[in-house]
């Protein structure tokens, strides 16, 4: 094979492949790109004990190089060990493109690339950002300063949504010229026998089911979901919540729901979320901050109307009033939106159909693969 036809060597670096949006996107890139044109290597760490590892539970077909010290927790000694391991890997593999994902891997991976040399083009994806709800003022300022500097040495910066991009630009991270917005893409879901799935889950035909899919962690505010359930109970609405996911607030959320006798079923982590959504009536997300949550794309693909707080780039998925309702960040506003949908079956149906159409047009897997393929090829063509 001549030098001109050698595949482009891409190193994907992500701190951990815990079940969630970034892991799904990286896995689909690893699977979906033409291997004769793009030779990919996945470098990642290990998940924490309270997290499900996507590579072990779902994407068992995807090989990865594991770095023990790379992961969720921040530890100066472990992070330094990860940094040197990345430098060694980069020098050994000599990638043409180093594509980092999420905050920690973005810092360590890009710094390691600069130290390792070799001229690889650096690409970083913001699957969301840490500007709101994560740090105190000092840590936030340090994080912003770090990202501003790293952006100067990054060939292209990808934001997975328009609001994410605009928020980052507003604090001086990157430049308009360097930013690209690539929506995540998901494969079309397999057909689901809705009635059979409802029977399997033991769902009552007389009750409306509102489903939350996601990690039960502070930023996603499962406590607010519980507050919504309390409000709807007080209004006499027959709405039952299905909660698919785990996290550090899993046990405490279950305990409060049990104590308050709330109409909620905690399913834990599930590999059949597509089918669970297809068996549901409404999807909900009540986060303080988000990137562009894949679970809402799945909900749209399933033909569900969506109720969500208007944060992050959720508005790229949910066109307010068309395929769902975006609300203020409060339990009361979310409860009002669910009540509206609960009382209007025709509105649920029309919004669900609109969401299905929107997901097909904007969030296809083919579109995401094409966007990244063109970017990696462009990396080899110039220095702009």
C-alpha positions as CSV (number, residue, x, y, z in Angstrom):
1,X,0.0,0.0,0.0
2,X,1.4,3.4,-1.0
3,X,1.8,6.2,1.4
4,X,-1.0,8.1,-0.4
5,X,-3.4,5.3,0.4
6,X,-2.4,4.5,3.9
7,X,-5.4,4.7,6.3
8,X,-5.5,7.7,8.6
9,X,-4.5,6.6,12.1
10,X,-7.0,7.9,14.7
11,X,-6.5,7.5,18.4
12,X,-9.7,8.0,20.4
13,X,-9.0,8.9,24.0
14,X,-11.7,8.9,26.7
15,X,-11.2,8.6,30.5
16,X,-13.7,5.9,30.9
17,X,-16.5,4.2,28.9
18,X,-19.2,4.3,31.5
19,X,-22.7,3.8,30.2
20,X,-23.8,7.1,28.9
21,X,-23.7,9.4,25.8
22,X,-20.0,9.8,25.3
23,X,-19.4,6.1,25.4
24,X,-22.1,5.4,22.9
25,X,-20.8,8.0,20.5
26,X,-17.2,6.7,20.7
27,X,-18.4,3.1,20.3
28,X,-20.4,4.0,17.2
29,X,-17.4,5.8,15.7
30,X,-15.2,2.8,16.4
31,X,-17.7,0.5,14.7
32,X,-19.0,2.7,11.9
33,X,-16.0,4.3,10.2
34,X,-14.5,2.7,7.1
35,X,-11.6,0.6,8.4
36,X,-9.8,0.7,5.1
37,X,-9.6,4.5,5.4
38,X,-9.4,5.1,9.1
39,X,-7.4,2.9,11.5
40,X,-8.7,3.6,14.9
41,X,-7.4,2.8,18.4
42,X,-9.4,3.3,21.5
43,X,-7.6,4.3,24.7
44,X,-9.6,4.4,27.9
45,X,-9.5,3.7,31.7
46,X,-11.8,1.8,34.0
47,X,-15.1,2.7,35.4
48,X,-15.8,3.2,39.1
49,X,-17.5,0.5,41.2
50,X,-20.9,2.3,41.0
51,X,-20.8,2.6,37.2
52,X,-21.6,0.1,34.4
53,X,-18.8,-0.3,31.8
54,X,-20.2,0.1,28.3
55,X,-17.4,-2.0,26.8
56,X,-18.2,-4.9,29.2
57,X,-22.0,-4.7,29.1
58,X,-22.9,-3.6,25.6
59,X,-19.9,-3.0,23.2
60,X,-18.0,-6.2,23.8
61,X,-17.0,-6.2,20.2
62,X,-14.8,-3.1,20.5
63,X,-11.1,-3.6,21.5
64,X,-9.5,-1.0,23.8
65,X,-6.1,-0.2,25.3
66,X,-6.7,0.3,29.0
67,X,-4.7,2.6,31.2
68,X,-5.3,1.7,34.9
69,X,-4.9,5.2,36.3
70,X,-7.2,6.8,33.7
71,X,-10.8,7.1,35.1
72,X,-13.3,9.3,36.8
73,X,-11.5,10.3,39.9
74,X,-8.9,13.1,40.0
75,X,-5.6,12.1,41.7
76,X,-2.4,14.0,41.0
77,X,-0.2,10.8,41.2
78,X,-2.6,8.7,39.1
79,X,-3.2,11.5,36.6
80,X,0.6,11.9,36.2
81,X,0.9,8.1,35.6
82,X,-1.9,8.3,33.0
83,X,-0.1,11.2,31.3
84,X,3.1,9.4,30.9
85,X,1.3,6.2,29.7
86,X,-0.4,8.3,27.1
87,X,2.9,9.9,26.0
88,X,4.3,6.4,25.6
89,X,1.3,5.2,23.6
90,X,1.3,8.2,21.3
91,X,5.0,7.7,20.5
92,X,4.5,4.0,19.9
93,X,1.4,4.3,17.7
94,X,2.2,7.5,15.9
95,X,-1.4,8.5,15.2
96,X,-2.3,11.1,12.6
97,X,-5.2,12.4,14.7
98,X,-5.7,12.3,18.4
99,X,-9.4,12.8,19.3
100,X,-10.1,13.3,23.0
101,X,-13.5,13.1,24.6
102,X,-14.7,14.6,28.0
103,X,-12.8,16.9,30.3
104,X,-10.1,14.8,32.0
105,X,-9.1,12.9,28.9
106,X,-9.2,16.2,27.0
107,X,-6.6,17.7,29.3
108,X,-4.3,14.7,29.6
109,X,-4.6,13.6,26.0
110,X,-3.8,16.9,24.5
111,X,-1.0,17.7,26.9
112,X,0.5,14.2,26.2
113,X,0.2,14.8,22.5
114,X,2.2,18.0,22.7
115,X,4.9,16.4,24.8
116,X,5.0,13.2,22.6
117,X,5.5,15.2,19.4
118,X,4.9,13.6,16.1
119,X,2.7,16.2,14.6
120,X,-0.7,14.6,15.2
121,X,-3.7,16.8,14.8
122,X,-5.6,17.3,18.0
123,X,-9.4,17.2,18.0
124,X,-11.5,17.5,21.2
125,X,-15.2,16.9,21.6
126,X,-17.2,18.7,24.3
127,X,-20.0,16.2,25.0
128,X,-21.3,18.9,27.3
129,X,-19.4,21.3,29.5
130,X,-18.6,21.8,33.2
131,X,-19.5,25.5,33.3
132,X,-22.6,25.1,35.4
133,X,-23.4,23.0,38.4
134,X,-20.1,21.2,39.0
135,X,-17.4,23.6,40.5
136,X,-17.1,26.5,42.8
137,X,-16.0,29.9,41.4
138,X,-12.3,29.2,41.8
139,X,-12.3,25.8,40.3
140,X,-14.5,27.0,37.5
141,X,-12.0,29.8,36.7
142,X,-9.1,27.4,36.7
143,X,-11.0,25.0,34.4
144,X,-11.9,27.8,32.0
145,X,-8.3,29.1,31.9
146,X,-7.0,25.6,31.2
147,X,-9.4,25.0,28.4
148,X,-8.6,28.4,26.8
149,X,-4.9,27.5,26.7
150,X,-5.6,24.0,25.3
151,X,-7.9,25.4,22.6
152,X,-4.9,27.3,21.2
153,X,-3.2,23.9,20.5
154,X,-6.3,22.1,19.2
155,X,-6.9,21.8,15.5
156,X,-10.7,21.5,15.7
157,X,-13.1,21.6,18.7
158,X,-16.4,19.7,18.4
159,X,-19.5,20.6,20.4
160,X,-22.3,18.2,20.3
161,X,-24.9,21.0,20.4
162,X,-25.3,24.6,19.5
163,X,-25.9,25.9,23.0
164,X,-22.8,24.0,24.2
165,X,-20.7,25.7,21.5
166,X,-22.1,29.1,22.3
167,X,-21.6,28.7,26.1
168,X,-17.9,27.8,25.5
169,X,-17.3,30.7,23.1
170,X,-18.9,33.1,25.5
171,X,-16.2,32.4,28.2
172,X,-13.4,32.6,25.7
173,X,-12.8,28.9,25.0
174,X,-11.8,28.4,21.4
175,X,-12.7,30.5,18.4
176,X,-15.6,30.4,15.9
177,X,-13.2,29.2,13.2
178,X,-12.1,26.2,15.2
179,X,-15.6,25.1,16.4
180,X,-17.8,22.5,14.7
181,X,-21.2,21.3,15.8
182,X,-21.6,17.6,15.2
183,X,-24.9,16.2,16.5
184,X,-24.6,12.7,17.9
185,X,-26.1,9.9,15.7
186,X,-27.8,6.7,16.8
187,X,-28.8,3.7,14.8
188,X,-32.5,3.3,14.1
189,X,-34.0,1.3,16.9
190,X,-35.3,-2.2,16.2
191,X,-39.1,-2.5,16.0
192,X,-40.7,-3.2,19.4
193,X,-44.0,-4.9,20.1
194,X,-45.3,-2.2,22.4
195,X,-48.1,-4.3,24.0
196,X,-45.8,-7.3,24.6
197,X,-43.2,-5.0,26.3
198,X,-45.8,-3.4,28.4
199,X,-47.0,-6.9,29.5
200,X,-43.5,-7.9,30.2
201,X,-43.0,-4.8,32.4
202,X,-46.3,-5.4,34.1
203,X,-47.7,-2.0,33.1
204,X,-51.3,-1.1,33.7
205,X,-53.3,0.1,30.6
206,X,-55.2,2.6,32.7
207,X,-52.1,4.4,33.8
208,X,-49.8,6.9,31.9
209,X,-46.1,6.0,32.1
210,X,-43.5,8.7,32.2
211,X,-39.9,7.4,31.8
212,X,-36.6,8.8,33.0
213,X,-33.5,7.2,31.5
214,X,-30.1,8.3,32.9
215,X,-27.5,8.2,35.7
216,X,-29.0,8.9,39.1
217,X,-26.4,11.5,39.9
218,X,-26.7,15.1,41.3
219,X,-26.5,17.0,38.0
220,X,-29.5,15.1,36.6
221,X,-31.5,15.9,39.8
222,X,-33.4,12.6,40.6
223,X,-34.6,14.5,43.7
224,X,-36.5,16.9,41.4
225,X,-38.0,13.9,39.6
226,X,-39.3,12.7,43.0
227,X,-40.7,16.2,43.7
228,X,-42.5,16.0,40.4
229,X,-44.1,12.7,41.4
230,X,-45.2,14.3,44.7
231,X,-46.9,17.2,42.9
232,X,-48.7,15.0,40.4
233,X,-49.9,12.7,43.1
234,X,-51.4,15.7,44.9
235,X,-53.2,16.7,41.7
236,X,-54.7,13.3,41.4
237,X,-53.1,12.4,38.1
238,X,-52.5,8.7,37.3
239,X,-48.9,9.0,36.2
240,X,-46.4,6.3,37.1
241,X,-42.7,6.9,36.7
242,X,-40.3,4.3,35.3
243,X,-36.6,5.1,36.2
244,X,-33.9,3.3,34.2
245,X,-30.4,3.9,35.5
246,X,-28.2,3.8,38.5
247,X,-25.7,6.1,40.2
248,X,-24.7,7.5,43.5
249,X,-28.3,8.6,44.2
250,X,-29.9,5.3,43.2
251,X,-30.4,3.9,46.7
252,X,-31.4,7.2,48.3
253,X,-33.9,7.9,45.6
254,X,-35.5,4.4,45.9
255,X,-35.7,4.9,49.7
256,X,-37.5,8.2,49.4
257,X,-39.9,6.9,46.8
258,X,-40.7,3.9,49.1
259,X,-41.0,6.1,52.2
260,X,-43.3,8.6,50.5
261,X,-45.2,5.8,48.7
262,X,-44.6,7.4,45.3
263,X,-45.8,5.8,42.0
264,X,-42.2,5.0,40.8
265,X,-40.5,1.8,39.6
266,X,-36.7,1.7,39.7
267,X,-35.5,-0.6,37.0
268,X,-31.8,-0.2,37.6
269,X,-29.4,-0.1,34.7
270,X,-31.0,-1.7,31.6
271,X,-29.7,-2.7,28.2
272,X,-33.2,-2.5,26.7
273,X,-33.9,1.2,27.1
274,X,-35.2,1.5,23.5
275,X,-37.9,-1.0,24.3
276,X,-38.7,0.5,27.6
277,X,-39.2,3.9,26.0
278,X,-41.3,2.4,23.2
279,X,-43.6,1.0,25.9
280,X,-43.9,4.4,27.6
281,X,-46.1,7.4,27.0
282,X,-43.8,10.4,27.9
283,X,-40.1,10.9,28.4
284,X,-38.7,13.2,31.1
285,X,-35.3,14.7,32.0
286,X,-35.0,17.2,34.9
287,X,-31.3,18.0,34.8
288,X,-29.5,21.2,36.0
289,X,-27.0,20.9,33.1
290,X,-26.7,18.7,30.0
291,X,-24.8,18.3,26.8
292,X,-27.2,16.8,24.3
293,X,-28.6,13.7,26.1
294,X,-28.8,10.6,23.9
295,X,-31.6,9.2,26.0
296,X,-33.9,12.0,24.7
297,X,-32.8,11.2,21.1
298,X,-33.9,7.6,21.9
299,X,-37.1,8.9,23.2
300,X,-37.8,10.9,20.1
301,X,-36.9,7.8,17.9
302,X,-39.5,5.9,20.0
303,X,-42.1,8.5,19.2
304,X,-42.5,9.9,22.7
305,X,-43.3,13.5,23.6
306,X,-40.5,14.9,25.8
307,X,-40.7,17.0,28.9
308,X,-37.3,18.4,29.9
309,X,-35.6,21.4,31.6
310,X,-34.3,23.9,29.1
311,X,-30.6,23.4,29.8
312,X,-27.5,22.7,27.7
313,X,-28.3,21.7,24.2
314,X,-31.5,19.9,24.9
315,X,-33.2,22.5,22.7
316,X,-31.4,20.9,19.7
317,X,-33.4,17.8,20.3
318,X,-36.7,19.2,21.7
319,X,-38.3,22.0,19.6
320,X,-40.5,23.5,22.4
321,X,-44.1,23.0,21.5
322,X,-43.4,20.8,18.5
323,X,-42.0,17.5,19.8
324,X,-42.0,18.2,23.5
325,X,-42.2,20.9,26.2
326,X,-39.1,22.7,27.6
327,X,-39.5,24.1,31.1
328,X,-37.8,26.2,33.7
329,X,-35.6,24.4,36.1
330,X,-38.2,23.6,38.7
331,X,-40.4,20.7,39.7
332,X,-43.5,22.8,39.4
333,X,-42.8,23.7,35.8
334,X,-42.1,20.0,34.9
335,X,-45.3,18.9,36.6
336,X,-47.3,21.4,34.7
337,X,-45.9,20.2,31.4
338,X,-46.6,16.5,32.2
339,X,-50.1,17.4,33.3
340,X,-50.8,19.2,30.0
341,X,-49.6,16.1,28.1
342,X,-51.5,13.7,30.4
343,X,-54.8,15.5,29.6
344,X,-54.3,15.8,25.9
345,X,-53.7,12.4,24.1
346,X,-53.8,14.0,20.7
347,X,-51.0,16.4,21.7
348,X,-48.9,13.5,22.9
349,X,-49.5,11.7,19.5
350,X,-48.6,14.7,17.4
351,X,-45.5,15.6,19.4
352,X,-44.4,12.0,19.3
353,X,-44.7,11.9,15.5
354,X,-42.8,15.2,15.1
355,X,-40.0,13.9,17.3
356,X,-39.6,10.7,15.3
357,X,-39.3,12.8,12.1
358,X,-36.8,15.2,13.8
359,X,-34.6,12.4,15.1
360,X,-34.4,10.8,11.7
361,X,-33.4,14.1,10.0
362,X,-30.9,15.4,12.5
363,X,-29.5,12.5,14.6
364,X,-28.8,9.7,12.2
365,X,-25.8,7.5,12.6
366,X,-24.9,7.9,9.0
367,X,-24.7,11.7,9.4
368,X,-22.5,11.5,12.5
369,X,-20.1,9.0,10.8
370,X,-19.9,11.2,7.7
371,X,-19.2,14.4,9.7
372,X,-16.2,12.7,11.5
373,X,-14.9,11.0,8.4
374,X,-14.7,14.4,6.6
375,X,-13.0,16.0,9.6
376,X,-10.3,13.3,9.9
377,X,-9.6,13.5,6.2
378,X,-9.5,17.3,6.4
379,X,-6.9,17.0,9.2
380,X,-4.5,15.5,6.7
381,X,-5.0,18.2,4.1
382,X,-3.9,21.4,5.7
383,X,-2.8,23.4,8.7
384,X,-5.6,26.0,8.9
